[in-house]
Amino acid sequence: AFCRVAATLTPSSDSDIKIEVWLPVSGWNGKFQAVGNGGFAGAISYSAMAAAVKAGYASASTDTGHQGNTAAFAVGHTEKVIDLAYRAVHEMTVKAKSIVNAYYGSAPSLSFWNGCSQGGRQAITEAAKYPSDFDGIVAGSSGIYWMRLLVARMEINVFAHRSEDSYIPPAKYAVVHEAVLKACDALDGVKDGVIENPTACHFDPKVLVCKGADGPNCLTQAQVETAKALYSPIKNPKTGAEVISALLQPGSELGWATLAGPEPIRFCTEAYQSLVFKDPTWDWHHFNAATDIDLALESDKGLLEYTDPNLKPFFDRGGKLLMYHGWSDPQVAPMNSVNYFNDVVGKLGAGVVGKSIELYMVPGMNHCGGGPGTDTFDKMAAIEQWVADGTAPKQILASHLTNGTVDRTRPLCPYPQVASYKGAGSTDDAANFVCRAP
């Protein structure tokens, strides 16, 4: 049983931010957990709120100021874009805390954020822009560098369709994936269908080039170039500058349809239609990388692209940022999280690692979950422990489930450490692994 509060917030004349705050009638743990969104938001995250309430938290979620998980709302509504970028989540948090205080007669003892994908972008933005909103923040598969990410996704899809024989049909994904595993699976000393450290995998797709005519078990020369591009940094053809690090990592091949399918992922097309050109009829076939990359970044004006590594105000008041990302994520570049983590450490010094920020990369995990890796772990227990004792977990126990049954456990290690097999015992048991530098 919980008390359900629905409210509309109007911080600007064009704002229409729907929020809900759920308050357990009994068994409240005294804490607040806000939950994030996915894609372009546009809906309250009920299932995530339910999980939070079930665990004893008061919870809140917002649609970020528009209805429907598309960018269509943005045309002619700059204030609503600001709401999506950062304002809605902050306003929700402030109001939710006051509602918690009014209902229970006391403010939450601790406040947490828990989000993945867009929710991961929201997490990073909150930490940087509103350092006093949360004590602990969980940022999964963070869609940071948002506009650059959308631009890179568009460019890679257009590149994949540059000629008649450059597109890789889904029927060939397994062929590429098996070749990658053959080349790199055993590099970590364990052959288990999961690449522990993809950055150590130097797979060259040219080993699959067709010796003669195109066939189901080989790649044309153009398809080889497409595969290489998927693993490579995306660059601005006009300046040569890197737009974003490699979108995909070795091990992600079974999910290539997300970014290299028949057409660009819809978030890219919608962003160009509604945020860049403000023309819902714009056709992605007209994309011109030489002009439209810069145009997208300029049109955003640093709103969704906002990614400030200076988290000193958040850290100074004791804030903890727990980041995680699947190495096999087929949608949001895993290196996004690695690069941001390194930027924060570079800005504030190595002393913040383990004390204020930690990153856990998840081998074999897809976008926010799924895949052959150990993708099931208790993020809230990890951030709770960290906030309580001041030190980030030395490892997080993670499981892989098949039909609801655990069939493998592994430790998730603080980046850049990797889980290393001790050399004895089952390779499906986390107890037989230790976190070590690669």
Secondary structure by P-SEA (a helix, b strand, c coil): cbbbbbbccccccccbbbbbbbbbccccccbbbbbbccccccccaaaaaaaaaaaccccccccccccccccccccccaaaaaaaaccaaaaaaaaaaaaaaaaccccccbbbbbbccaaaaaaaaaaccccccccbbbbcccccaaaaaaaaaaaaaaaaaccccccccccaaaaaaaaaaaacccccccccccccccccccccccccccccccccccccaaaaaaaaaaabbbbccccccccccccccccccccccccccccccaaaaaaaaccccccccccccccccccaaaaaaaaaccccccccccaaaaaaabbbbbbbbbccccccccaaaaaaaaaaaaacccccccccbbbbbbccccccccccccccccaaaaaaaaaaccccccbbbbbccccccccccccccccccccccccccccccccccccccc
